[in-house]
Amino acid sequence: MQVLSSLKSAKIRHSDCQVVRRRGRTYVICKSNPRFKAVQGRPGKKKSF
């Protein structure tokens, strides 16, 4: 999975790509060609016990 600064270029790669937002991150999902997966966003805060 690639970490990209711009997901607009990742969306143009394939017609089956979907841009999805989950838990503050933006993902590009492509079921027909999984190598086009991408993620954008910072990791969340880690819980310390």
N, CA, C, O and CB atoms as a CASP TS submission, in Angstrom:
PFRMAT TS
TARGET T0000
AUTHOR 0000-0000-0000
METHOD Language model
MODEL 1
PARENT N/A
ATOM      1  N   MET     1       0.841  -1.168   0.000  1.00  0.00           N
ATOM      2  CA  MET     1       0.000   0.000   0.000  1.00  0.00           C
ATOM      3  C   MET     1       0.889   1.234   0.000  1.00  0.00           C
ATOM      4  O   MET     1       1.837   1.321   0.780  1.00  0.00           O
ATOM      5  CB  MET     1      -0.959  -0.004   1.210  1.00  0.00           C
ATOM      6  N   GLN     2       0.590   2.173  -0.859  1.00  0.00           N
ATOM      7  CA  GLN     2       1.410   3.366  -0.967  1.00  0.00           C
ATOM      8  C   GLN     2       0.829   4.498  -0.126  1.00  0.00           C
ATOM      9  O   GLN     2      -0.388   4.650  -0.028  1.00  0.00           O
ATOM     10  CB  GLN     2       1.535   3.798  -2.428  1.00  0.00           C
ATOM     11  N   VAL     3       1.702   5.280   0.471  1.00  0.00           N
ATOM     12  CA  VAL     3       1.295   6.491   1.176  1.00  0.00           C
ATOM     13  C   VAL     3       1.561   7.651   0.228  1.00  0.00           C
ATOM     14  O   VAL     3       2.705   7.909  -0.147  1.00  0.00           O
ATOM     15  CB  VAL     3       2.066   6.667   2.551  1.00  0.00           C
ATOM     16  N   LEU     4       0.506   8.344  -0.154  1.00  0.00           N
ATOM     17  CA  LEU     4       0.622   9.375  -1.178  1.00  0.00           C
ATOM     18  C   LEU     4       0.303  10.751  -0.615  1.00  0.00           C
ATOM     19  O   LEU     4      -0.466  10.876   0.338  1.00  0.00           O
ATOM     20  CB  LEU     4      -0.300   9.065  -2.349  1.00  0.00           C
ATOM     21  N   SER     5       0.897  11.785  -1.210  1.00  0.00           N
ATOM     22  CA  SER     5       0.575  13.142  -0.802  1.00  0.00           C
ATOM     23  C   SER     5      -0.682  13.636  -1.501  1.00  0.00           C
ATOM     24  O   SER     5      -1.370  14.518  -0.988  1.00  0.00           O
ATOM     25  CB  SER     5       1.742  14.077  -1.094  1.00  0.00           C
ATOM     26  N   SER     6      -0.986  13.081  -2.657  1.00  0.00           N
ATOM     27  CA  SER     6      -2.188  13.477  -3.383  1.00  0.00           C
ATOM     28  C   SER     6      -2.914  12.233  -3.878  1.00  0.00           C
ATOM     29  O   SER     6      -2.359  11.447  -4.646  1.00  0.00           O
ATOM     30  CB  SER     6      -1.837  14.414  -4.567  1.00  0.00           C
ATOM     31  N   LEU     7      -4.150  12.057  -3.436  1.00  0.00           N
ATOM     32  CA  LEU     7      -4.917  10.890  -3.857  1.00  0.00           C
ATOM     33  C   LEU     7      -5.664  11.136  -5.156  1.00  0.00           C
ATOM     34  O   LEU     7      -6.251  10.205  -5.707  1.00  0.00           O
ATOM     35  CB  LEU     7      -5.892  10.490  -2.774  1.00  0.00           C
ATOM     36  N   LYS     8      -5.660  12.349  -5.653  1.00  0.00           N
ATOM     37  CA  LYS     8      -6.319  12.615  -6.925  1.00  0.00           C
ATOM     38  C   LYS     8      -5.626  11.853  -8.049  1.00  0.00           C
ATOM     39  O   LYS     8      -6.287  11.329  -8.946  1.00  0.00           O
ATOM     40  CB  LYS     8      -6.329  14.123  -7.226  1.00  0.00           C
ATOM     41  N   SER     9      -4.306  11.790  -8.002  1.00  0.00           N
ATOM     42  CA  SER     9      -3.576  11.039  -9.017  1.00  0.00           C
ATOM     43  C   SER     9      -3.837   9.541  -8.876  1.00  0.00           C
ATOM     44  O   SER     9      -3.821   8.817  -9.872  1.00  0.00           O
ATOM     45  CB  SER     9      -2.074  11.327  -8.919  1.00  0.00           C
ATOM     46  N   ALA    10      -4.075   9.075  -7.667  1.00  0.00           N
ATOM     47  CA  ALA    10      -4.353   7.658  -7.459  1.00  0.00           C
ATOM     48  C   ALA    10      -5.739   7.298  -7.970  1.00  0.00           C
ATOM     49  O   ALA    10      -5.948   6.180  -8.441  1.00  0.00           O
ATOM     50  CB  ALA    10      -4.228   7.299  -5.979  1.00  0.00           C
ATOM     51  N   LYS    11      -6.686   8.216  -7.888  1.00  0.00           N
ATOM     52  CA  LYS    11      -8.043   7.956  -8.350  1.00  0.00           C
ATOM     53  C   LYS    11      -8.085   7.810  -9.866  1.00  0.00           C
ATOM     54  O   LYS    11      -8.897   7.046 -10.388  1.00  0.00           O
ATOM     55  CB  LYS    11      -8.982   9.076  -7.903  1.00  0.00           C
ATOM     56  N   ILE    12      -7.225   8.529 -10.579  1.00  0.00           N
ATOM     57  CA  ILE    12      -7.238   8.524 -12.036  1.00  0.00           C
ATOM     58  C   ILE    12      -6.654   7.218 -12.596  1.00  0.00           C
ATOM     59  O   ILE    12      -6.858   6.911 -13.770  1.00  0.00           O
ATOM     60  CB  ILE    12      -6.455   9.727 -12.572  1.00  0.00           C
ATOM     61  N   ARG    13      -5.943   6.459 -11.785  1.00  0.00           N
ATOM     62  CA  ARG    13      -5.245   5.281 -12.274  1.00  0.00           C
ATOM     63  C   ARG    13      -6.144   4.245 -12.933  1.00  0.00           C
ATOM     64  O   ARG    13      -5.779   3.671 -13.959  1.00  0.00           O
ATOM     65  CB  ARG    13      -4.519   4.648 -11.158  1.00  0.00           C
ATOM     66  N   HIS    14      -7.324   3.999 -12.348  1.00  0.00           N
ATOM     67  CA  HIS    14      -8.177   2.919 -12.819  1.00  0.00           C
ATOM     68  C   HIS    14      -9.630   3.307 -12.605  1.00  0.00           C
ATOM     69  O   HIS    14      -9.949   4.040 -11.669  1.00  0.00           O
ATOM     70  CB  HIS    14      -7.847   1.590 -12.096  1.00  0.00           C
ATOM     71  N   SER    15     -10.508   2.821 -13.464  1.00  0.00           N
ATOM     72  CA  SER    15     -11.918   3.219 -13.363  1.00  0.00           C
ATOM     73  C   SER    15     -12.630   2.563 -12.182  1.00  0.00           C
ATOM     74  O   SER    15     -13.667   3.060 -11.744  1.00  0.00           O
ATOM     75  CB  SER    15     -12.647   2.871 -14.648  1.00  0.00           C
ATOM     76  N   ASP    16     -12.095   1.453 -11.655  1.00  0.00           N
ATOM     77  CA  ASP    16     -12.738   0.761 -10.533  1.00  0.00           C
ATOM     78  C   ASP    16     -12.293   1.282  -9.171  1.00  0.00           C
ATOM     79  O   ASP    16     -12.793   0.817  -8.147  1.00  0.00           O
ATOM     80  CB  ASP    16     -12.454  -0.715 -10.617  1.00  0.00           C
ATOM     81  N   CYS    17     -11.369   2.233  -9.136  1.00  0.00           N
ATOM     82  CA  CYS    17     -10.875   2.747  -7.864  1.00  0.00           C
ATOM     83  C   CYS    17     -11.955   3.558  -7.158  1.00  0.00           C
ATOM     84  O   CYS    17     -12.679   4.333  -7.784  1.00  0.00           O
ATOM     85  CB  CYS    17      -9.620   3.604  -8.081  1.00  0.00           C
ATOM     86  N   GLN    18     -12.052   3.365  -5.834  1.00  0.00           N
ATOM     87  CA  GLN    18     -12.990   4.119  -5.011  1.00  0.00           C
ATOM     88  C   GLN    18     -12.216   4.844  -3.927  1.00  0.00           C
ATOM     89  O   GLN    18     -11.287   4.286  -3.342  1.00  0.00           O
ATOM     90  CB  GLN    18     -14.070   3.190  -4.392  1.00  0.00           C
ATOM     91  N   VAL    19     -12.594   6.089  -3.656  1.00  0.00           N
ATOM     92  CA  VAL    19     -11.992   6.855  -2.576  1.00  0.00           C
ATOM     93  C   VAL    19     -12.924   6.754  -1.377  1.00  0.00           C
ATOM     94  O   VAL    19     -14.101   7.099  -1.471  1.00  0.00           O
ATOM     95  CB  VAL    19     -11.745   8.351  -2.991  1.00  0.00           C
ATOM     96  N   VAL    20     -12.391   6.274  -0.234  1.00  0.00           N
ATOM     97  CA  VAL    20     -13.188   6.014   0.956  1.00  0.00           C
ATOM     98  C   VAL    20     -12.520   6.683   2.144  1.00  0.00           C
ATOM     99  O   VAL    20     -11.296   6.650   2.272  1.00  0.00           O
ATOM    100  CB  VAL    20     -13.358   4.489   1.201  1.00  0.00           C
ATOM    101  N   ARG    21     -13.331   7.301   3.028  1.00  0.00           N
ATOM    102  CA  ARG    21     -12.803   7.884   4.264  1.00  0.00           C
ATOM    103  C   ARG    21     -13.189   7.004   5.431  1.00  0.00           C
ATOM    104  O   ARG    21     -14.363   6.688   5.626  1.00  0.00           O
ATOM    105  CB  ARG    21     -13.325   9.329   4.474  1.00  0.00           C
ATOM    106  N   ARG    22     -12.193   6.608   6.208  1.00  0.00           N
ATOM    107  CA  ARG    22     -12.426   5.785   7.400  1.00  0.00           C
ATOM    108  C   ARG    22     -11.523   6.257   8.520  1.00  0.00           C
ATOM    109  O   ARG    22     -10.308   6.357   8.349  1.00  0.00           O
ATOM    110  CB  ARG    22     -12.181   4.282   7.102  1.00  0.00           C
ATOM    111  N   ARG    23     -12.119   6.548   9.668  1.00  0.00           N
ATOM    112  CA  ARG    23     -11.381   6.916  10.885  1.00  0.00           C
ATOM    113  C   ARG    23     -10.350   8.006  10.642  1.00  0.00           C
ATOM    114  O   ARG    23      -9.230   7.926  11.147  1.00  0.00           O
ATOM    115  CB  ARG    23     -10.694   5.700  11.460  1.00  0.00           C
ATOM    116  N   GLY    24     -10.718   9.023   9.874  1.00  0.00           N
ATOM    117  CA  GLY    24      -9.827  10.153   9.649  1.00  0.00           C
ATOM    118  C   GLY    24      -8.771   9.926   8.586  1.00  0.00           C
ATOM    119  O   GLY    24      -7.964  10.820   8.331  1.00  0.00           O
ATOM    120  N   ARG    25      -8.748   8.773   7.963  1.00  0.00           N
ATOM    121  CA  ARG    25      -7.815   8.514   6.878  1.00  0.00           C
ATOM    122  C   ARG    25      -8.584   8.398   5.576  1.00  0.00           C
ATOM    123  O   ARG    25      -9.774   8.085   5.572  1.00  0.00           O
ATOM    124  CB  ARG    25      -6.994   7.236   7.146  1.00  0.00           C
ATOM    125  N   THR    26      -7.906   8.647   4.485  1.00  0.00           N
ATOM    126  CA  THR    26      -8.500   8.523   3.163  1.00  0.00           C
ATOM    127  C   THR    26      -7.820   7.360   2.453  1.00  0.00           C
ATOM    128  O   THR    26      -6.594   7.302   2.354  1.00  0.00           O
ATOM    129  CB  THR    26      -8.359   9.851   2.345  1.00  0.00           C
ATOM    130  N   TYR    27      -8.636   6.437   1.962  1.00  0.00           N
ATOM    131  CA  TYR    27      -8.130   5.243   1.298  1.00  0.00           C
ATOM    132  C   TYR    27      -8.584   5.216  -0.152  1.00  0.00           C
ATOM    133  O   TYR    27      -9.668   5.700  -0.480  1.00  0.00           O
ATOM    134  CB  TYR    27      -8.595   3.976   2.029  1.00  0.00           C
ATOM    135  N   VAL    28      -7.757   4.652  -1.014  1.00  0.00           N
ATOM    136  CA  VAL    28      -8.161   4.312  -2.370  1.00  0.00           C
ATOM    137  C   VAL    28      -8.212   2.795  -2.425  1.00  0.00           C
ATOM    138  O   VAL    28      -7.218   2.119  -2.161  1.00  0.00           O
ATOM    139  CB  VAL    28      -7.176   4.912  -3.459  1.00  0.00           C
ATOM    140  N   ILE    29      -9.392   2.264  -2.773  1.00  0.00           N
ATOM    141  CA  ILE    29      -9.609   0.826  -2.815  1.00  0.00           C
ATOM    142  C   ILE    29      -9.900   0.436  -4.251  1.00  0.00           C
ATOM    143  O   ILE    29     -10.702   1.084  -4.923  1.00  0.00           O
ATOM    144  CB  ILE    29     -10.769   0.393  -1.868  1.00  0.00           C
ATOM    145  N   CYS    30      -9.256  -0.612  -4.722  1.00  0.00           N
ATOM    146  CA  CYS    30      -9.500  -1.115  -6.073  1.00  0.00           C
ATOM    147  C   CYS    30      -9.557  -2.634  -5.989  1.00  0.00           C
ATOM    148  O   CYS    30      -8.527  -3.290  -5.832  1.00  0.00           O
ATOM    149  CB  CYS    30      -8.388  -0.636  -7.085  1.00  0.00           C
ATOM    150  N   LYS    31     -10.768  -3.199  -6.095  1.00  0.00           N
ATOM    151  CA  LYS    31     -10.925  -4.643  -5.936  1.00  0.00           C
ATOM    152  C   LYS    31     -10.456  -5.405  -7.167  1.00  0.00           C
ATOM    153  O   LYS    31      -9.990  -6.538  -7.045  1.00  0.00           O
ATOM    154  CB  LYS    31     -12.373  -4.982  -5.644  1.00  0.00           C
ATOM    155  N   SER    32     -10.568  -4.809  -8.347  1.00  0.00           N
ATOM    156  CA  SER    32     -10.163  -5.529  -9.552  1.00  0.00           C
ATOM    157  C   SER    32      -8.641  -5.560  -9.713  1.00  0.00           C
ATOM    158  O   SER    32      -8.102  -6.490 -10.313  1.00  0.00           O
ATOM    159  CB  SER    32     -10.802  -4.891 -10.781  1.00  0.00           C
ATOM    160  N   ASN    33      -7.937  -4.535  -9.173  1.00  0.00           N
ATOM    161  CA  ASN    33      -6.483  -4.508  -9.257  1.00  0.00           C
ATOM    162  C   ASN    33      -5.928  -4.007  -7.916  1.00  0.00           C
ATOM    163  O   ASN    33      -5.732  -2.803  -7.752  1.00  0.00           O
ATOM    164  CB  ASN    33      -6.002  -3.600 -10.447  1.00  0.00           C
ATOM    165  N   PRO    34      -5.674  -4.900  -6.959  1.00  0.00           N
ATOM    166  CA  PRO    34      -5.310  -4.487  -5.604  1.00  0.00           C
ATOM    167  C   PRO    34      -4.002  -3.721  -5.483  1.00  0.00           C
ATOM    168  O   PRO    34      -3.748  -3.132  -4.432  1.00  0.00           O
ATOM    169  CB  PRO    34      -5.234  -5.674  -4.747  1.00  0.00           C
ATOM    170  N   ARG    35      -3.167  -3.702  -6.506  1.00  0.00           N
ATOM    171  CA  ARG    35      -1.914  -2.954  -6.378  1.00  0.00           C
ATOM    172  C   ARG    35      -2.137  -1.454  -6.427  1.00  0.00           C
ATOM    173  O   ARG    35      -1.198  -0.697  -6.181  1.00  0.00           O
ATOM    174  CB  ARG    35      -0.950  -3.360  -7.471  1.00  0.00           C
ATOM    175  N   PHE    36      -3.341  -0.996  -6.735  1.00  0.00           N
ATOM    176  CA  PHE    36      -3.640   0.429  -6.749  1.00  0.00           C
ATOM    177  C   PHE    36      -4.115   0.947  -5.395  1.00  0.00           C
ATOM    178  O   PHE    36      -4.565   2.088  -5.295  1.00  0.00           O
ATOM    179  CB  PHE    36      -4.681   0.719  -7.793  1.00  0.00           C
ATOM    180  N   LYS    37      -4.021   0.115  -4.343  1.00  0.00           N
ATOM    181  CA  LYS    37      -4.428   0.570  -3.016  1.00  0.00           C
ATOM    182  C   LYS    37      -3.540   1.720  -2.547  1.00  0.00           C
ATOM    183  O   LYS    37      -2.343   1.750  -2.833  1.00  0.00           O
ATOM    184  CB  LYS    37      -4.376  -0.591  -2.009  1.00  0.00           C
ATOM    185  N   ALA    38      -4.138   2.661  -1.825  1.00  0.00           N
ATOM    186  CA  ALA    38      -3.359   3.787  -1.300  1.00  0.00           C
ATOM    187  C   ALA    38      -4.032   4.291  -0.030  1.00  0.00           C
ATOM    188  O   ALA    38      -5.219   4.053   0.195  1.00  0.00           O
ATOM    189  CB  ALA    38      -3.232   4.936  -2.360  1.00  0.00           C
ATOM    190  N   VAL    39      -3.264   4.987   0.791  1.00  0.00           N
ATOM    191  CA  VAL    39      -3.788   5.564   2.020  1.00  0.00           C
ATOM    192  C   VAL    39      -3.176   6.943   2.209  1.00  0.00           C
ATOM    193  O   VAL    39      -2.023   7.183   1.851  1.00  0.00           O
ATOM    194  CB  VAL    39      -3.492   4.649   3.243  1.00  0.00           C
ATOM    195  N   GLN    40      -3.967   7.843   2.777  1.00  0.00           N
ATOM    196  CA  GLN    40      -3.486   9.189   3.063  1.00  0.00           C
ATOM    197  C   GLN    40      -4.020   9.604   4.418  1.00  0.00           C
ATOM    198  O   GLN    40      -5.211   9.449   4.689  1.00  0.00           O
ATOM    199  CB  GLN    40      -3.918  10.197   1.958  1.00  0.00           C
ATOM    200  N   GLY    41      -3.158  10.129   5.271  1.00  0.00           N
ATOM    201  CA  GLY    41      -3.598  10.582   6.584  1.00  0.00           C
ATOM    202  C   GLY    41      -2.625  10.140   7.650  1.00  0.00           C
ATOM    203  O   GLY    41      -1.853   9.200   7.464  1.00  0.00           O
ATOM    204  N   ARG    42      -2.674  10.833   8.767  1.00  0.00           N
ATOM    205  CA  ARG    42      -1.782  10.524   9.878  1.00  0.00           C
ATOM    206  C   ARG    42      -2.342   9.390  10.710  1.00  0.00           C
ATOM    207  O   ARG    42      -3.559   9.221  10.793  1.00  0.00           O
ATOM    208  CB  ARG    42      -1.557  11.758  10.750  1.00  0.00           C
ATOM    209  N   PRO    43      -1.471   8.612  11.325  1.00  0.00           N
ATOM    210  CA  PRO    43      -1.962   7.596  12.258  1.00  0.00           C
ATOM    211  C   PRO    43      -2.536   8.271  13.505  1.00  0.00           C
ATOM    212  O   PRO    43      -2.106   9.358  13.888  1.00  0.00           O
ATOM    213  CB  PRO    43      -0.825   6.610  12.647  1.00  0.00           C
ATOM    214  N   GLY    44      -3.494   7.624  14.118  1.00  0.00           N
ATOM    215  CA  GLY    44      -4.128   8.178  15.307  1.00  0.00           C
ATOM    216  C   GLY    44      -3.231   8.117  16.520  1.00  0.00           C
ATOM    217  O   GLY    44      -2.128   7.574  16.465  1.00  0.00           O
ATOM    218  N   LYS    45      -3.706   8.672  17.606  1.00  0.00           N
ATOM    219  CA  LYS    45      -2.941   8.651  18.848  1.00  0.00           C
ATOM    220  C   LYS    45      -2.957   7.244  19.434  1.00  0.00           C
ATOM    221  O   LYS    45      -3.987   6.569  19.437  1.00  0.00           O
ATOM    222  CB  LYS    45      -3.509   9.674  19.864  1.00  0.00           C
ATOM    223  N   LYS    46      -1.806   6.816  19.929  1.00  0.00           N
ATOM    224  CA  LYS    46      -1.729   5.505  20.543  1.00  0.00           C
ATOM    225  C   LYS    46      -2.111   5.620  22.003  1.00  0.00           C
ATOM    226  O   LYS    46      -1.744   6.575  22.687  1.00  0.00           O
ATOM    227  CB  LYS    46      -0.323   4.902  20.388  1.00  0.00           C
ATOM    228  N   LYS    47      -2.848   4.637  22.464  1.00  0.00           N
ATOM    229  CA  LYS    47      -3.256   4.626  23.865  1.00  0.00           C
ATOM    230  C   LYS    47      -2.138   4.078  24.714  1.00  0.00           C
ATOM    231  O   LYS    47      -1.556   3.044  24.388  1.00  0.00           O
ATOM    232  CB  LYS    47      -4.534   3.801  24.063  1.00  0.00           C
ATOM    233  N   SER    48      -1.833   4.750  25.787  1.00  0.00           N
ATOM    234  CA  SER    48      -0.818   4.256  26.716  1.00  0.00           C
ATOM    235  C   SER    48      -1.496   3.842  27.999  1.00  0.00           C
ATOM    236  O   SER    48      -2.389   4.532  28.490  1.00  0.00           O
ATOM    237  CB  SER    48       0.269   5.326  26.991  1.00  0.00           C
ATOM    238  N   PHE    49      -1.075   2.716  28.544  1.00  0.00           N
ATOM    239  CA  PHE    49      -1.702   2.204  29.753  1.00  0.00           C
ATOM    240  C   PHE    49      -0.837   2.417  30.957  1.00  0.00           C
ATOM    241  O   PHE    49      -1.218   2.041  32.065  1.00  0.00           O
ATOM    242  CB  PHE    49      -2.016   0.749  29.609  1.00  0.00           C
TER
END
